Amino acid sequence: MGTAARLAELVVEKVPGAALAWNPEFLREGFAVQDTLHPDRLVYGIPQDETGPTAEALLDEVYAPIVAAGTPKVVTDYATAEMVKTAANSFLATKISFINAMAELCEATGADVKQLADAIGYDDRIGRKFLNAGLGFGGGCLPKDIRAFMARTGELGADQALTFLREVDNINMRRRIRMVELAREVLDGSLLGKRVAVLGAAFKPESDDIRDSPALNVAAQLQLQGANVVLTDPAAIENCKKQWPQIDYADTPEEAAKGADAVLLLTEWKQFRELDPVAFGKVVRQKRVLDGRNALDRDKWEAAGWSYRALGRRHSS
């Protein structure tokens, strides 16, 4: 915040008559082309002087097919345009951490966080998106953005406005610790020498990005605490090997789970969600699955003889 105004001054100084337009992007990893061609909205941060209409017209020309399709457009000042992206990411992070905080309470009370999310998600004011309890968020955007947002508001003397984001960040990091604790609990109180299959390393499906990945963080902690981790991921293995060469890697879930004492689903890739629990159960040593993303069909896995655990869910009977 404040960058656009500083750049605008430099632009005018170097090229008299030129103007700066601030046009934030809202692209999701794995869906960047789709989000470019079919965005939820367009945001134009333009000068609040006589050059503003020209800047708006030029942006309309760039986005002509999208504007013609009726995509909502917000034309505003620099400061507002700057805040839109970070405020949106902060809201999403807050929503994720909210349901993960509820997962902590569900574990304490015996409630079921998935059913809770379904119930409150029917409220139009809340909505069901981003109410999936689990390991929390990672990647190169949400963690960085909320921390940078807090830092910048501190520089502006308005840090009290975003103190809640510190707890959003804390809740998110606690989920990783809790997953390691849950694995130890499932493995009879000790990780030492236990073979653990980890399904997923990327911070989200359809990406090979392991930046601040909750899945990789949990896998690494299990390894450091004495487990024999075998990790598989459809896209991120090569990136993982550079960062954590001491972890063993497998090309398929079946290879990773061979002789495993427990299986952890940590990134909800489609091929992991669609595993056949009956066939998959034939390769493991113990049928114990920890669903770090609440992505599996619990009834189906339990019917196949698996002990199922997940963050914010009741234990298997």
C-alpha positions in Angstrom: 0.0 0.0 0.0 1.4 3.3 -1.1 3.6 1.7 -3.9 1.3 2.9 -6.7 1.4 6.5 -5.7 5.2 6.4 -5.5 5.4 4.7 -8.9 3.0 7.2 -10.4 5.2 10.1 -9.4 8.2 8.4 -11.0 6.3 7.7 -14.2 5.2 11.3 -14.5 8.7 12.5 -13.7 10.4 10.3 -16.3 7.7 10.5 -19.0 5.6 13.6 -18.8 2.0 13.0 -19.8 2.1 9.3 -19.0 -0.1 7.8 -16.3 0.0 4.7 -14.1 -2.9 2.2 -13.9 -2.9 -0.3 -11.0 -4.5 -3.5 -12.2 -4.3 -6.4 -9.6 -4.5 -10.0 -10.6 -6.6 -12.7 -8.9 -5.0 -15.9 -10.4 -5.1 -19.3 -8.6 -2.2 -21.7 -9.1 -3.3 -24.4 -11.5 -6.1 -22.3 -12.9 -4.2 -19.2 -14.1 -5.4 -19.3 -17.7 -9.0 -19.9 -16.8 -8.9 -17.1 -14.2 -7.3 -14.7 -16.8 -9.9 -15.4 -19.4 -12.9 -15.6 -17.0 -12.1 -13.5 -14.0 -14.6 -12.9 -11.1 -14.0 -9.1 -11.5 -11.7 -6.5 -13.0 -10.2 -3.9 -10.7 -8.7 -0.6 -12.2 -6.8 1.7 -10.0 -6.4 4.8 -12.0 -5.3 8.4 -11.5 -7.9 10.7 -9.9 -7.2 13.5 -12.5 -7.8 14.2 -16.1 -5.7 11.2 -17.2 -8.0 8.8 -15.4 -10.6 8.3 -18.2 -7.9 7.7 -20.7 -6.3 5.0 -18.5 -9.7 3.4 -18.0 -10.4 3.4 -21.8 -7.0 1.7 -22.5 -7.6 -1.0 -19.9 -11.1 -1.6 -21.4 -9.4 -2.1 -24.8 -7.0 -4.7 -23.3 -9.9 -6.5 -21.6 -12.4 -5.9 -24.4 -13.8 -9.5 -24.6 -14.0 -9.8 -20.9 -15.7 -6.4 -20.5 -18.1 -7.3 -23.3 -19.0 -10.5 -21.4 -20.3 -8.4 -18.5 -17.6 -9.2 -16.0 -18.0 -6.8 -13.0 -15.6 -3.9 -13.1 -14.5 -1.8 -10.2 -12.9 1.6 -11.2 -11.2 3.1 -8.1 -8.2 5.0 -6.8 -4.7 3.6 -6.3 -5.0 2.9 -2.5 -8.2 0.9 -2.9 -6.9 -1.1 -5.8 -3.8 -2.0 -3.9 -5.8 -3.2 -0.9 -8.2 -5.4 -2.9 -5.8 -8.3 -3.5 -4.4 -8.4 0.0 -7.7 -7.9 1.7 -9.2 -10.7 -0.4 -6.4 -13.1 0.5 -6.6 -12.1 4.1 -10.4 -12.8 4.1 -9.8 -16.3 2.6 -7.1 -17.1 5.1 -9.4 -16.0 7.9 -12.2 -18.2 6.7 -9.8 -21.2 6.5 -8.4 -20.6 9.9 -11.9 -20.1 11.3 -13.1 -23.5 10.3 -9.8 -25.0 11.5 -10.3 -23.3 14.9 -13.8 -24.9 14.9 -12.0 -28.2 14.2 -10.0 -27.8 17.4 -13.2 -27.3 19.3 -14.8 -30.3 17.6 -12.0 -32.5 18.7 -12.5 -31.2 22.3 -16.3 -31.7 22.2 -16.7 -34.7 20.0 -18.5 -32.7 17.3 -17.9 -33.3 13.6 -16.3 -30.3 11.8 -17.4 -31.5 8.3 -21.0 -31.6 9.2 -20.6 -28.3 11.0 -19.1 -26.7 7.9 -22.0 -28.1 5.8 -24.6 -26.7 8.2 -23.2 -23.2 8.5 -22.2 -23.2 4.8 -25.9 -23.2 3.8 -26.1 -19.7 5.2 -25.8 -17.4 2.1 -24.0 -14.9 4.3 -21.2 -17.5 5.0 -21.1 -19.9 2.1 -19.4 -23.3 1.9 -16.3 -22.4 -0.1 -13.1 -22.4 1.9 -14.7 -24.1 4.9 -12.8 -27.3 4.5 -11.0 -28.1 7.7 -7.6 -29.7 7.5 -4.0 -28.8 7.4 -4.6 -25.2 6.4 -3.1 -23.0 3.8 0.3 -22.6 2.4 2.0 -21.6 -0.9 3.5 -18.4 -2.0 0.5 -16.1 -1.6 -1.7 -16.4 1.5 1.0 -16.8 4.2 3.2 -14.1 2.6 0.3 -11.7 2.0 -1.2 -11.7 5.5 2.3 -11.3 7.1 3.1 -8.4 4.7 -0.3 -6.9 5.3 0.4 -6.8 9.0 3.8 -5.4 8.6 2.7 -2.6 6.3 -0.2 -1.6 8.5 2.4 -1.4 11.3 4.4 1.0 9.2 1.3 3.1 8.6 0.5 3.2 12.3 -2.7 1.1 11.9 -1.5 -2.3 13.1 -4.3 -2.6 15.6 -6.7 -3.1 12.7 -5.1 -6.4 11.8 -4.1 -8.0 15.1 -6.6 -10.8 14.4 -4.4 -11.9 11.4 -1.7 -13.0 13.9 -4.1 -15.6 15.3 -5.2 -16.6 11.8 -1.5 -17.3 11.1 -1.1 -19.1 14.5 -4.1 -21.3 13.9 -2.9 -22.2 10.5 0.6 -23.3 11.8 -1.0 -25.2 14.7 -2.7 -27.5 12.3 0.6 -28.9 11.1 1.7 -29.6 14.7 -1.6 -31.3 15.4 -1.2 -33.5 12.4 2.1 -34.8 13.6 0.7 -35.3 17.1 -2.3 -37.2 15.6 0.1 -39.4 13.6 2.0 -40.2 16.8 -1.2 -41.0 18.6 -2.4 -43.3 15.9 1.0 -45.1 15.8 0.6 -46.2 19.4 2.4 -43.2 20.9 5.7 -43.4 19.0 7.0 -42.4 15.6 10.4 -44.2 16.0 10.9 -46.7 13.3 7.3 -46.6 12.0 6.8 -46.6 8.2 4.6 -43.8 7.2 3.2 -43.2 3.7 2.6 -39.6 2.9 0.3 -38.9 -0.1 0.9 -35.3 -1.3 3.7 -32.8 -1.0 2.5 -29.8 -3.0 0.7 -27.1 -1.0 -2.4 -27.7 -3.2 -3.5 -30.1 -6.0 -2.7 -29.3 -9.7 0.6 -27.7 -8.7 4.2 -28.7 -8.1 4.6 -25.7 -5.7 6.1 -26.7 -2.3 6.6 -23.2 -1.0 5.4 -23.2 2.7 3.6 -26.5 2.0 1.8 -27.9 5.0 2.1 -31.4 3.5 5.8 -31.3 3.1 6.2 -29.6 6.5 4.4 -32.5 8.2 6.3 -35.1 6.2 9.6 -33.5 7.2 8.6 -33.3 10.9 7.6 -37.0 10.9 11.0 -37.8 9.4 12.9 -35.7 11.8 11.1 -37.3 14.8 12.0 -40.8 13.8 9.5 -42.1 11.3 10.5 -43.7 8.0 8.6 -41.5 5.6 7.9 -42.5 2.0 6.3 -39.7 0.1 4.5 -39.5 -3.2 3.1 -36.7 -5.2 2.0 -36.5 -8.9 3.9 -33.3 -9.6 6.1 -32.2 -6.8 8.6 -35.0 -6.1 11.5 -33.4 -8.0 11.1 -30.2 -6.1 10.9 -32.1 -2.8 14.1 -34.1 -3.5 16.1 -30.8 -3.7 14.8 -29.6 -0.4 14.5 -32.9 1.5 16.8 -35.5 0.0 16.7 -37.5 3.2 13.1 -38.5 2.7 12.3 -41.6 0.6 10.1 -41.0 -2.5 7.8 -43.2 -4.5 6.2 -42.9 -7.9 2.8 -44.3 -6.9 0.6 -44.4 -3.8 0.8 -48.2 -3.8 4.6 -48.1 -3.8 4.6 -45.5 -1.0 2.2 -47.4 1.1 3.9 -50.8 0.8 4.3 -52.2 4.4 3.1 -48.9 5.9 2.0 -48.6 9.5 -0.1 -45.6 8.6 -1.1 -43.6 5.5 -1.5 -39.8 5.6 -3.4 -37.9 2.9 -1.9 -34.4 3.0 -2.7 -33.0 -0.4 -6.1 -33.8 -1.9 -5.1 -34.8 -5.4 -7.9 -36.4 -7.3 -6.0 -39.7 -7.7 -5.6 -39.9 -4.0 -9.3 -39.1 -3.3 -10.3 -41.9 -5.7 -8.1 -44.7 -4.3 -9.9 -48.0 -3.8 -9.6 -48.6 -0.1 -10.1 -52.4 -0.5 -7.2 -52.8 -3.0 -5.1 -50.2 -1.3 -5.5 -52.1 2.0 -3.7 -55.1 0.6 -0.3 -53.3 0.4 -0.1 -51.7 3.9 0.9 -53.4 7.1 -1.7 -51.6 9.2 -5.0 -50.2 7.8 -4.7 -46.8 9.4 -5.4 -43.7 7.4 -5.2 -40.0 8.5 -7.1 -37.7 6.3 -5.4 -34.4 6.6 -7.8 -32.7 4.2 -11.1 -34.3 5.0 -11.2 -35.4 1.4 -11.8 -39.2 1.7 -15.2 -40.9 1.9 -15.0 -42.0 5.5 -17.8 -44.6 5.3 -16.2 -46.2 2.3 -12.8 -46.5 4.0 -14.1 -47.8 7.3 -16.3 -50.3 5.5 -13.0 -51.6 3.9 -11.6 -52.2 7.4 -9.5 -49.0 7.8 -9.2 -47.0 11.0 -10.0 -43.5 9.9 -8.8 -40.3 11.6 -9.1 -36.7 10.5 -8.7 -33.3 12.0 -11.9 -32.2 13.7 -13.7 -35.5 13.2 -14.8 -38.2 15.7 -12.7 -41.3 16.1 -13.6 -44.5 14.3 -15.7 -46.8 16.5 
